[in-house]
Amino acid sequence: MPTPQHVTATLLLAAFAAFTTPAELRAQTRIESAQPNLRPVFGEVVDADGSPVEGAEVHGILPDDAGLGQRAAAKFVVTTDKRGRFRAKICPGTRHLVWAIGPGNSERGCSRPVWTNSGKQVELRLGKTRPSCSLSVRDLEPWQDLAPFRLRFAVDGVAIPGIEMELDPESSCELPFLPAGSVQIEVIDKNGETLCRKSIRGRETDSISVAPPQEVPMRAVDGDGQPLAGATVRVRLTGYGYRGQSYTYAVSPPSPVFWRVLGVTGEDGRLIGRISSNQASFYGQDEQMFVAEKKGHKTTYSGFSQGPYFDGRQIGTTGCTELTFTLPKADLHTGRILVDEQRGLANQQVTLRLDIRVEFHDDSGWLHDKLILRSRTDAAGVFRFPQLQGKINNIDVLLTGHQPRAMLIPQALQRSAPRRAVALHSVEQPDAEQMTFRVDKMKTLEVQVLDELGGPARNVELMLISFENRESGYCNDVTMRATTDSAGRCAMLVQQGKWFLFGRSARHMVQLSFDVDDHQRHQLRLEPMPFMHGRIVDADGQPIGGAKLSVKRSRRSSGGKPTGLEVVANSLNSRWISRTRSDENGQFFCPYLDLPSHEYTVCFQNDQRSSQRFKLEAHPDPVTVTIKN
């Protein structure tokens, strides 16, 4: 069994959908061609006082969660009318990130980015004025052999397409107008490789620094321990993604991760890799993963995580001055996607997410990590990927891009189908039988969610969890997600087998366990979530606003395989609870899944003060919590 320590590295490919707006609004960017069955997103841009703003630019981007990378495919930009209104058409059932930039020249108002869906009215408030910003990049001198450099930009971990800025000879540039809050800056070298990624908050003058180069000796060997020339080594660079905080109720999509090519091993199998790091020692090094690959050989991973590890296994605590990669000869794994008994789904993008291990040298457990592989089907629908030197816990196979939704979802259901609309079970180990997917045998799942009064429940966040090939289901960053449309509907194409559907709004939820053996149609009604509520006061009984809930969890055995609700609670309960804040009147409301197998102790904190820790218990009666000085 794994230890409680878990290391997760994620990779996210962002994609966007765009469509023209009505004639009274001006579309400024149209990158992706118009698609059928797109649905409207609309709203209003207002200033800090709540007055409508004419001529504001509204930017919208659509991450493609199935792509698992950080690049964007398209975006839309529209302009508000005289009443501050905007409207665009977007892919239904999928969360989009939107923000507004006010009119003006050297100084313009901007809103924070907001996640929204089709059919939902959204207000973007220009609550902050952001001036033209000059950014300087410090400490690039040791990297001048990689000049010239340029910058890319991302919001909430999602890259903004079409915006790149060249650094001048003084390593500075004028930034474009960006949304309020944190924005991520990616420094790109002359080869198009990411050197580092930093975060800024948009001051009038700002700067970021690049960590110095550190040399890491590396050696690649074959299965007999002989030097292996021609192995390409890459280093993983973890980016800044904040969607775990802003993405509301479902599991967060993957945060961005970048892979930088360090070089190719020579005839002696050796390579000196240069990484950007403030720590040089093998044993003081920040967490780093390096992947080595060569055609006709297994792919392997070595690096630093609580000490060095080779090929996914820690080597002890002393004596390491060189990373080793072992790449035995091996054929590629193959999988196949069939549209019927004879024909394959040709030229289809496929992303594979591998849950992998870094095993402890004393066999006491392991750390979780992940590796992303990409492939594309040939004319027969066959995709190929390398074998891995190391332990695999699970493989998720994702069909990416627009093609699966457009080709496989029935036309009548596309108006309520998310961009990633095809749900496949994960597999524990690759083999010929498991890695063949017959999409023509998959079944449609149609869900309508109603509110407590029987009306359509729009914008309910849904998750679809597989219970087919594992002892229990699990949530991770590629769990199938969707949102209900304005009619409370959602449609997907689902592989046959056992599934669990869970949905949440602010204070309500739905759940459904079902076996897919034929087309499914379900109507579900929201039910209230268990909750604790009450008031936060000081020693004098005065309300305290902005107090946050700190949570500790102790989990007890349920006496059997985890249920669907327990799987959701394992992944999300602590996050939901820790988001609880008291309002200006000291009132708080904390919904969560109250299960016998989970127990939580919590306390409220404000500034440097804290309440006594108490047990979180769902109850309709309010409680009063005192925070003393």
Buried (B, 14 or more C-beta within 10 A) or exposed (E): EEEEEEBEBBBBBBBBBBBBBBEEBBBBBBBBEEBEBBBBBBBBBBBEEEEBBBBBBBBBBBBBBBBBBBBBBBBBBBBBBEEBBBBBBBBBBBBBBBBBBBBEEEEBBBBBBBBBBBBBEBBBBBEBBBBEBBBBBEBBEEBEEBEEBBBBBBBBBBBBBEBEBEBEEEBBBEBBBBBBBBBBBBBBBEEEBBBBBBBBEBEEEBBBEBBBBBEBEBBBBBBEEEBBBBBBBBBBBBBBBBBBEBBBBBBBBBBBBBBBEBBBBBEEBBBEBBBBBEEEEBEEBEBBBBBBBBEEBBBBBBBBBBBBBBBBBBBEEEEBEEBBBBBBEBEEBBBBBBBEEEEBBBEBBBBBBBBBBBBBEEEEEBBBBBBBBBBEBBEEBBBBBBBBBBEBBBBBBBBBBBBBBBEBBEEEBBBBBBBBBBBBBBBEEBEEEBBBBBBEEBBBBBBBBBBEEEEBBBBBBBBBBBBBBBEBBBBBBBBBBBBBBBBBBBBBBBBBBBBBBBBBBEEBBBBBBBEBEEEBEEEBBBEEBBBBBBBBBBEEEEBBBEBBBBBEBEBEEEEEEBBBBBBBBBBBBBBBBBBBBBBEEBBBBBBBBBBEBBBBEBBBBBEEBBBEEBEBEBEEEEEEBBBEE
